[in-house]
Amino acid sequence: MKNSRGFTLIELVIVVAVIAILAAIALPSYQDSIRKSRRGQAKADLLELVQMLERAYTTDRSYARYDPLPTGFDQSPRDGNARYTVAISGVTATTFTLTATPQGSQASDRCGVLTINQQGLKTSDAPVAECW
């Protein structure tokens, strides 16, 4: 009887099955991690805009200076592919609401639309404690 070298078909099928199972577990976790980091960037951009609006209110006694938002502040991240569209609404001398709406692959993020207003009230489509 001859000694054969290499893998049997059964061994190869087992290895492929193990790799497929690991990929099925790891890929969704990786994608969720990517969505979470993009959400973090959107939150940071919203908070930066809140600071800009508060500085304007301190000097002008009105938030109206930033209605509409300055060029480049209408998306997150500010350069490259937009993962969130940022908008301001309800702007008066004493009120505003900033909204970050997910776009493209980010639209499947469980937190969905993120908002913050002049009082610092934060909302999202999922529980605020998990998203903000």
VMD Tcl script that builds the backbone (N, CA, C; Angstrom):
set m [mol new atoms 396]
animate dup $m
set s [atomselect $m all]
$s set {name element resname resid chain x y z} {
  {N N MET 1 A 0.830 -1.167 0.000}
  {CA C MET 1 A 0.000 0.000 0.000}
  {C C MET 1 A 0.883 1.241 0.000}
  {N N LYS 2 A 0.499 2.174 -0.775}
  {CA C LYS 2 A 1.256 3.389 -0.970}
  {C C LYS 2 A 0.861 4.429 0.064}
  {N N ASN 3 A 1.851 5.143 0.647}
  {CA C ASN 3 A 1.551 6.263 1.546}
  {C C ASN 3 A 1.148 7.464 0.713}
  {N N SER 4 A -0.024 7.986 0.985}
  {CA C SER 4 A -0.463 9.157 0.241}
  {C C SER 4 A -0.288 10.404 1.106}
  {N N ARG 5 A -0.029 11.475 0.442}
  {CA C ARG 5 A 0.142 12.749 1.125}
  {C C ARG 5 A -0.989 13.678 0.727}
  {N N GLY 6 A -1.271 14.690 1.600}
  {CA C GLY 6 A -2.308 15.660 1.295}
  {C C GLY 6 A -3.511 15.479 2.206}
  {N N PHE 7 A -4.586 16.131 1.824}
  {CA C PHE 7 A -5.792 16.140 2.627}
  {C C PHE 7 A -6.864 15.296 1.970}
  {N N THR 8 A -7.678 14.717 2.795}
  {CA C THR 8 A -8.830 14.017 2.243}
  {C C THR 8 A -9.940 15.041 2.017}
  {N N LEU 9 A -10.917 14.655 1.263}
  {CA C LEU 9 A -12.041 15.536 0.970}
  {C C LEU 9 A -12.801 15.866 2.249}
  {N N ILE 10 A -12.941 14.933 3.144}
  {CA C ILE 10 A -13.642 15.156 4.411}
  {C C ILE 10 A -12.918 16.215 5.236}
  {N N GLU 11 A -11.599 16.106 5.327}
  {CA C GLU 11 A -10.821 17.094 6.089}
  {C C GLU 11 A -10.984 18.487 5.488}
  {N N LEU 12 A -10.958 18.568 4.192}
  {CA C LEU 12 A -11.114 19.855 3.516}
  {C C LEU 12 A -12.500 20.446 3.764}
  {N N VAL 13 A -13.537 19.639 3.716}
  {CA C VAL 13 A -14.902 20.109 3.966}
  {C C VAL 13 A -15.040 20.595 5.400}
  {N N ILE 14 A -14.434 19.905 6.345}
  {CA C ILE 14 A -14.491 20.313 7.746}
  {C C ILE 14 A -13.818 21.662 7.937}
  {N N VAL 15 A -12.656 21.870 7.333}
  {CA C VAL 15 A -11.942 23.136 7.451}
  {C C VAL 15 A -12.769 24.272 6.839}
  {N N VAL 16 A -13.345 24.048 5.692}
  {CA C VAL 16 A -14.165 25.068 5.040}
  {C C VAL 16 A -15.386 25.392 5.906}
  {N N ALA 17 A -16.001 24.382 6.496}
  {CA C ALA 17 A -17.163 24.607 7.355}
  {C C ALA 17 A -16.791 25.421 8.592}
  {N N VAL 18 A -15.647 25.121 9.210}
  {CA C VAL 18 A -15.197 25.875 10.384}
  {C C VAL 18 A -14.928 27.328 10.004}
  {N N ILE 19 A -14.296 27.566 8.875}
  {CA C ILE 19 A -14.020 28.937 8.416}
  {C C ILE 19 A -15.330 29.675 8.144}
  {N N ALA 20 A -16.296 29.001 7.545}
  {CA C ALA 20 A -17.588 29.637 7.258}
  {C C ALA 20 A -18.312 30.005 8.548}
  {N N ILE 21 A -18.256 29.140 9.546}
  {CA C ILE 21 A -18.901 29.436 10.828}
  {C C ILE 21 A -18.234 30.622 11.503}
  {N N LEU 22 A -16.905 30.649 11.504}
  {CA C LEU 22 A -16.192 31.780 12.105}
  {C C LEU 22 A -16.493 33.084 11.371}
  {N N ALA 23 A -16.556 33.035 10.055}
  {CA C ALA 23 A -16.869 34.234 9.277}
  {C C ALA 23 A -18.296 34.707 9.554}
  {N N ALA 24 A -19.220 33.772 9.698}
  {CA C ALA 24 A -20.616 34.137 9.968}
  {C C ALA 24 A -20.760 34.808 11.324}
  {N N ILE 25 A -19.895 34.486 12.244}
  {CA C ILE 25 A -19.927 35.113 13.571}
  {C C ILE 25 A -19.173 36.438 13.567}
  {N N ALA 26 A -18.007 36.467 12.929}
  {CA C ALA 26 A -17.138 37.637 12.992}
  {C C ALA 26 A -17.604 38.794 12.115}
  {N N LEU 27 A -18.126 38.526 10.946}
  {CA C LEU 27 A -18.473 39.593 10.013}
  {C C LEU 27 A -19.545 40.543 10.560}
  {N N PRO 28 A -20.667 40.054 11.091}
  {CA C PRO 28 A -21.654 40.987 11.651}
  {C C PRO 28 A -21.096 41.805 12.821}
  {N N SER 29 A -20.270 41.190 13.634}
  {CA C SER 29 A -19.663 41.908 14.751}
  {C C SER 29 A -18.748 43.016 14.244}
  {N N TYR 30 A -17.981 42.723 13.211}
  {CA C TYR 30 A -17.095 43.717 12.618}
  {C C TYR 30 A -17.899 44.869 12.022}
  {N N GLN 31 A -18.963 44.541 11.291}
  {CA C GLN 31 A -19.786 45.584 10.679}
  {C C GLN 31 A -20.441 46.463 11.738}
  {N N ASP 32 A -20.881 45.861 12.834}
  {CA C ASP 32 A -21.470 46.637 13.927}
  {C C ASP 32 A -20.442 47.571 14.546}
  {N N SER 33 A -19.225 47.102 14.665}
  {CA C SER 33 A -18.143 47.931 15.210}
  {C C SER 33 A -17.863 49.125 14.299}
  {N N ILE 34 A -17.870 48.904 13.006}
  {CA C ILE 34 A -17.661 49.994 12.036}
  {C C ILE 34 A -18.794 51.011 12.143}
  {N N ARG 35 A -20.049 50.532 12.220}
  {CA C ARG 35 A -21.192 51.451 12.353}
  {C C ARG 35 A -21.083 52.271 13.631}
  {N N LYS 36 A -20.655 51.640 14.706}
  {CA C LYS 36 A -20.518 52.329 15.987}
  {C C LYS 36 A -19.461 53.423 15.918}
  {N N SER 37 A -18.353 53.161 15.223}
  {CA C SER 37 A -17.314 54.196 15.113}
  {C C SER 37 A -17.792 55.360 14.250}
  {N N ARG 38 A -18.549 55.063 13.202}
  {CA C ARG 38 A -19.099 56.140 12.367}
  {C C ARG 38 A -20.128 56.955 13.146}
  {N N ARG 39 A -20.918 56.281 13.988}
  {CA C ARG 39 A -21.879 56.980 14.845}
  {C C ARG 39 A -21.146 57.896 15.814}
  {N N GLY 40 A -20.019 57.434 16.333}
  {CA C GLY 40 A -19.214 58.261 17.239}
  {C C GLY 40 A -18.739 59.535 16.558}
  {N N GLN 41 A -18.352 59.430 15.290}
  {CA C GLN 41 A -17.938 60.623 14.541}
  {C C GLN 41 A -19.107 61.576 14.361}
  {N N ALA 42 A -20.286 61.046 14.049}
  {CA C ALA 42 A -21.474 61.897 13.881}
  {C C ALA 42 A -21.818 62.599 15.190}
  {N N LYS 43 A -21.729 61.891 16.306}
  {CA C LYS 43 A -22.016 62.507 17.609}
  {C C LYS 43 A -21.017 63.622 17.900}
  {N N ALA 44 A -19.747 63.374 17.597}
  {CA C ALA 44 A -18.732 64.404 17.824}
  {C C ALA 44 A -19.002 65.631 16.951}
  {N N ASP 45 A -19.409 65.411 15.711}
  {CA C ASP 45 A -19.722 66.531 14.822}
  {C C ASP 45 A -20.938 67.308 15.321}
  {N N LEU 46 A -21.961 66.600 15.800}
  {CA C LEU 46 A -23.135 67.292 16.355}
  {C C LEU 46 A -22.754 68.124 17.574}
  {N N LEU 47 A -21.940 67.568 18.447}
  {CA C LEU 47 A -21.540 68.304 19.654}
  {C C LEU 47 A -20.662 69.505 19.309}
  {N N GLU 48 A -19.843 69.384 18.271}
  {CA C GLU 48 A -19.054 70.537 17.829}
  {C C GLU 48 A -19.973 71.647 17.313}
  {N N LEU 49 A -20.999 71.259 16.572}
  {CA C LEU 49 A -21.959 72.255 16.090}
  {C C LEU 49 A -22.719 72.897 17.243}
  {N N VAL 50 A -23.066 72.125 18.251}
  {CA C VAL 50 A -23.731 72.691 19.428}
  {C C VAL 50 A -22.830 73.744 20.066}
  {N N GLN 51 A -21.550 73.463 20.175}
  {CA C GLN 51 A -20.615 74.436 20.744}
  {C C GLN 51 A -20.545 75.703 19.901}
  {N N MET 52 A -20.532 75.544 18.574}
  {CA C MET 52 A -20.528 76.718 17.691}
  {C C MET 52 A -21.790 77.550 17.908}
  {N N LEU 53 A -22.924 76.867 17.995}
  {CA C LEU 53 A -24.189 77.575 18.201}
  {C C LEU 53 A -24.225 78.277 19.555}
  {N N GLU 54 A -23.693 77.655 20.572}
  {CA C GLU 54 A -23.669 78.281 21.896}
  {C C GLU 54 A -22.744 79.503 21.921}
  {N N ARG 55 A -21.622 79.425 21.199}
  {CA C ARG 55 A -20.748 80.606 21.111}
  {C C ARG 55 A -21.462 81.746 20.396}
  {N N ALA 56 A -22.208 81.400 19.328}
  {CA C ALA 56 A -22.974 82.428 18.611}
  {C C ALA 56 A -24.032 83.037 19.523}
  {N N TYR 57 A -24.680 82.207 20.329}
  {CA C TYR 57 A -25.699 82.713 21.243}
  {C C TYR 57 A -25.090 83.626 22.303}
  {N N THR 58 A -23.878 83.294 22.745}
  {CA C THR 58 A -23.200 84.119 23.741}
  {C C THR 58 A -22.901 85.510 23.203}
  {N N THR 59 A -22.497 85.584 21.936}
  {CA C THR 59 A -22.143 86.889 21.371}
  {C C THR 59 A -23.337 87.622 20.761}
  {N N ASP 60 A -24.251 86.893 20.122}
  {CA C ASP 60 A -25.367 87.526 19.395}
  {C C ASP 60 A -26.710 87.442 20.124}
  {N N ARG 61 A -26.781 86.643 21.167}
  {CA C ARG 61 A -28.041 86.354 21.860}
  {C C ARG 61 A -29.058 85.727 20.910}
  {N N SER 62 A -28.534 84.941 19.927}
  {CA C SER 62 A -29.394 84.276 18.953}
  {C C SER 62 A -28.618 83.135 18.305}
  {N N TYR 63 A -29.358 82.071 17.959}
  {CA C TYR 63 A -28.753 80.947 17.238}
  {C C TYR 63 A -28.853 81.120 15.725}
  {N N ALA 64 A -29.511 82.160 15.278}
  {CA C ALA 64 A -29.853 82.324 13.862}
  {C C ALA 64 A -28.639 82.444 12.939}
  {N N ARG 65 A -27.478 82.752 13.458}
  {CA C ARG 65 A -26.291 82.902 12.614}
  {C C ARG 65 A -25.997 81.617 11.833}
  {N N TYR 66 A -26.330 80.476 12.395}
  {CA C TYR 66 A -26.010 79.193 11.766}
  {C C TYR 66 A -27.222 78.527 11.116}
  {N N ASP 67 A -28.154 79.345 10.634}
  {CA C ASP 67 A -29.260 78.816 9.854}
  {C C ASP 67 A -29.213 79.439 8.476}
  {N N PRO 68 A -28.793 78.721 7.463}
  {CA C PRO 68 A -28.426 77.316 7.384}
  {C C PRO 68 A -27.011 77.065 7.932}
  {N N LEU 69 A -26.658 75.796 8.023}
  {CA C LEU 69 A -25.332 75.425 8.519}
  {C C LEU 69 A -24.253 75.894 7.555}
  {N N PRO 70 A -23.072 76.217 8.065}
  {CA C PRO 70 A -21.969 76.613 7.188}
  {C C PRO 70 A -21.603 75.489 6.217}
  {N N THR 71 A -21.042 75.859 5.096}
  {CA C THR 71 A -20.617 74.887 4.093}
  {C C THR 71 A -19.673 73.871 4.713}
  {N N GLY 72 A -19.910 72.613 4.409}
  {CA C GLY 72 A -19.063 71.538 4.913}
  {C C GLY 72 A -19.542 70.919 6.202}
  {N N PHE 73 A -20.451 71.591 6.902}
  {CA C PHE 73 A -20.958 71.060 8.162}
  {C C PHE 73 A -22.254 70.266 7.972}
  {N N ASP 74 A -22.640 70.050 6.716}
  {CA C ASP 74 A -23.900 69.373 6.442}
  {C C ASP 74 A -23.764 67.857 6.289}
  {N N GLN 75 A -22.577 67.326 6.564}
  {CA C GLN 75 A -22.383 65.884 6.509}
  {C C GLN 75 A -21.364 65.443 7.552}
  {N N SER 76 A -21.396 64.167 7.852}
  {CA C SER 76 A -20.428 63.577 8.767}
  {C C SER 76 A -19.955 62.265 8.157}
  {N N PRO 77 A -18.657 62.064 8.039}
  {CA C PRO 77 A -17.577 63.005 8.319}
  {C C PRO 77 A -17.562 64.137 7.305}
  {N N ARG 78 A -16.864 65.188 7.632}
  {CA C ARG 78 A -16.904 66.397 6.801}
  {C C ARG 78 A -16.221 66.234 5.451}
  {N N ASP 79 A -15.282 65.302 5.350}
  {CA C ASP 79 A -14.655 65.041 4.059}
  {C C ASP 79 A -14.805 63.551 3.753}
  {N N GLY 80 A -14.780 63.210 2.489}
  {CA C GLY 80 A -14.973 61.816 2.104}
  {C C GLY 80 A -16.444 61.472 1.950}
  {N N ASN 81 A -16.730 60.187 2.038}
  {CA C ASN 81 A -18.109 59.710 1.876}
  {C C ASN 81 A -18.955 60.085 3.081}
  {N N ALA 82 A -20.095 60.673 2.816}
  {CA C ALA 82 A -21.011 61.058 3.896}
  {C C ALA 82 A -21.683 59.819 4.455}
  {N N ARG 83 A -21.552 59.601 5.748}
  {CA C ARG 83 A -22.245 58.512 6.436}
  {C C ARG 83 A -23.503 59.028 7.123}
  {N N TYR 84 A -23.520 60.323 7.413}
  {CA C TYR 84 A -24.675 60.988 8.013}
  {C C TYR 84 A -24.890 62.319 7.306}
  {N N THR 85 A -26.152 62.682 7.137}
  {CA C THR 85 A -26.498 64.012 6.671}
  {C C THR 85 A -26.882 64.818 7.902}
  {N N VAL 86 A -26.241 65.965 8.091}
  {CA C VAL 86 A -26.483 66.799 9.264}
  {C C VAL 86 A -27.337 67.991 8.846}
  {N N ALA 87 A -28.377 68.262 9.627}
  {CA C ALA 87 A -29.277 69.378 9.321}
  {C C ALA 87 A -29.652 70.099 10.608}
  {N N ILE 88 A -30.014 71.368 10.447}
  {CA C ILE 88 A -30.492 72.168 11.575}
  {C C ILE 88 A -31.932 72.569 11.273}
  {N N SER 89 A -32.759 72.554 12.296}
  {CA C SER 89 A -34.161 72.936 12.103}
  {C C SER 89 A -34.665 73.632 13.356}
  {N N GLY 90 A -35.816 74.249 13.227}
  {CA C GLY 90 A -36.441 74.916 14.369}
  {C C GLY 90 A -35.602 76.049 14.936}
  {N N VAL 91 A -34.835 76.713 14.063}
  {CA C VAL 91 A -33.936 77.769 14.538}
  {C C VAL 91 A -34.715 79.049 14.793}
  {N N THR 92 A -34.625 79.519 16.024}
  {CA C THR 92 A -35.128 80.838 16.400}
  {C C THR 92 A -34.004 81.496 17.187}
  {N N ALA 93 A -34.297 82.613 17.798}
  {CA C ALA 93 A -33.281 83.273 18.623}
  {C C ALA 93 A -32.882 82.401 19.805}
  {N N THR 94 A -33.804 81.554 20.279}
  {CA C THR 94 A -33.528 80.799 21.504}
  {C C THR 94 A -33.628 79.282 21.359}
  {N N THR 95 A -33.916 78.767 20.172}
  {CA C THR 95 A -34.049 77.322 20.005}
  {C C THR 95 A -33.379 76.832 18.728}
  {N N PHE 96 A -33.008 75.563 18.732}
  {CA C PHE 96 A -32.524 74.878 17.533}
  {C C PHE 96 A -32.605 73.373 17.783}
  {N N THR 97 A -32.607 72.618 16.711}
  {CA C THR 97 A -32.502 71.158 16.768}
  {C C THR 97 A -31.549 70.721 15.668}
  {N N LEU 98 A -30.524 69.967 16.049}
  {CA C LEU 98 A -29.584 69.396 15.089}
  {C C LEU 98 A -29.937 67.928 14.902}
  {N N THR 99 A -29.887 67.483 13.641}
  {CA C THR 99 A -30.245 66.107 13.309}
  {C C THR 99 A -29.165 65.494 12.436}
  {N N ALA 100 A -28.763 64.261 12.760}
  {CA C ALA 100 A -27.842 63.481 11.927}
  {C C ALA 100 A -28.594 62.251 11.442}
  {N N THR 101 A -28.818 62.180 10.129}
  {CA C THR 101 A -29.572 61.088 9.525}
  {C C THR 101 A -28.607 60.142 8.821}
  {N N PRO 102 A -28.613 58.852 9.166}
  {CA C PRO 102 A -27.672 57.909 8.555}
  {C C PRO 102 A -27.937 57.730 7.062}
  {N N GLN 103 A -26.849 57.540 6.300}
  {CA C GLN 103 A -26.921 57.379 4.854}
  {C C GLN 103 A -26.191 56.099 4.444}
  {N N GLY 104 A -26.556 55.539 3.316}
  {CA C GLY 104 A -25.857 54.386 2.754}
  {C C GLY 104 A -25.850 53.197 3.696}
  {N N SER 105 A -24.681 52.591 3.849}
  {CA C SER 105 A -24.567 51.398 4.692}
  {C C SER 105 A -24.812 51.720 6.166}
  {N N GLN 106 A -24.665 52.983 6.532}
  {CA C GLN 106 A -24.900 53.383 7.920}
  {C C GLN 106 A -26.388 53.382 8.254}
  {N N ALA 107 A -27.243 53.365 7.251}
  {CA C ALA 107 A -28.695 53.393 7.475}
  {C C ALA 107 A -29.185 52.175 8.246}
  {N N SER 108 A -28.403 51.106 8.255}
  {CA C SER 108 A -28.813 49.912 9.009}
  {C C SER 108 A -28.367 49.968 10.470}
  {N N ASP 109 A -27.787 51.090 10.886}
  {CA C ASP 109 A -27.389 51.259 12.282}
  {C C ASP 109 A -28.638 51.277 13.155}
  {N N ARG 110 A -28.613 50.544 14.247}
  {CA C ARG 110 A -29.794 50.412 15.109}
  {C C ARG 110 A -30.194 51.723 15.762}
  {N N CYS 111 A -29.276 52.665 15.895}
  {CA C CYS 111 A -29.595 53.940 16.551}
  {C C CYS 111 A -30.341 54.896 15.634}
  {N N GLY 112 A -30.216 54.728 14.334}
  {CA C GLY 112 A -30.950 55.553 13.388}
  {C C GLY 112 A -30.609 57.026 13.494}
  {N N VAL 113 A -31.623 57.863 13.452}
  {CA C VAL 113 A -31.460 59.313 13.452}
  {C C VAL 113 A -31.066 59.798 14.856}
  {N N LEU 114 A -30.022 60.610 14.915}
  {CA C LEU 114 A -29.560 61.202 16.171}
  {C C LEU 114 A -29.937 62.673 16.188}
  {N N THR 115 A -30.492 63.155 17.297}
  {CA C THR 115 A -30.823 64.575 17.405}
  {C C THR 115 A -30.351 65.123 18.742}
  {N N ILE 116 A -30.127 66.427 18.742}
  {CA C ILE 116 A -29.796 67.159 19.966}
  {C C ILE 116 A -30.342 68.567 19.805}
  {N N ASN 117 A -30.827 69.153 20.892}
  {CA C ASN 117 A -31.363 70.515 20.811}
  {C C ASN 117 A -30.595 71.456 21.734}
  {N N GLN 118 A -31.075 72.695 21.835}
  {CA C GLN 118 A -30.390 73.729 22.609}
  {C C GLN 118 A -30.323 73.409 24.095}
  {N N GLN 119 A -31.205 72.564 24.577}
  {CA C GLN 119 A -31.201 72.186 25.990}
  {C C GLN 119 A -30.282 70.998 26.266}
  {N N GLY 120 A -29.696 70.447 25.204}
  {CA C GLY 120 A -28.854 69.274 25.352}
  {C C GLY 120 A -29.639 67.980 25.354}
  {N N LEU 121 A -30.933 68.042 25.033}
  {CA C LEU 121 A -31.769 66.854 24.974}
  {C C LEU 121 A -31.386 66.030 23.754}
  {N N LYS 122 A -30.963 64.799 23.998}
  {CA C LYS 122 A -30.511 63.913 22.933}
  {C C LYS 122 A -31.561 62.835 22.697}
  {N N THR 123 A -31.809 62.528 21.428}
  {CA C THR 123 A -32.739 61.449 21.089}
  {C C THR 123 A -32.141 60.590 19.982}
  {N N SER 124 A -32.665 59.383 19.865}
  {CA C SER 124 A -32.283 58.456 18.805}
  {C C SER 124 A -33.405 57.458 18.614}
  {N N ASP 125 A -33.299 56.626 17.583}
  {CA C ASP 125 A -34.338 55.639 17.328}
  {C C ASP 125 A -34.277 54.466 18.310}
  {N N ALA 126 A -33.123 54.236 18.897}
  {CA C ALA 126 A -32.937 53.199 19.910}
  {C C ALA 126 A -32.789 53.880 21.264}
  {N N PRO 127 A -32.698 53.135 22.353}
  {CA C PRO 127 A -32.520 53.774 23.660}
  {C C PRO 127 A -31.324 54.726 23.683}
  {N N VAL 128 A -31.556 55.934 24.179}
  {CA C VAL 128 A -30.533 56.974 24.170}
  {C C VAL 128 A -29.266 56.533 24.901}
  {N N ALA 129 A -29.411 55.800 25.990}
  {CA C ALA 129 A -28.245 55.360 26.757}
  {C C ALA 129 A -27.317 54.478 25.931}
  {N N GLU 130 A -27.844 53.751 24.958}
  {CA C GLU 130 A -27.032 52.885 24.109}
  {C C GLU 130 A -26.407 53.632 22.936}
  {N N CYS 131 A -27.055 54.708 22.518}
  {CA C CYS 131 A -26.619 55.393 21.295}
  {C C CYS 131 A -25.801 56.663 21.554}
  {N N TRP 132 A -26.065 57.349 22.628}
  {CA C TRP 132 A -25.345 58.578 22.938}
  {C C TRP 132 A -24.386 58.282 24.044}
}
mol reanalyze $m
mol bondsrecalc $m
mol representation Tube
mol addrep $m
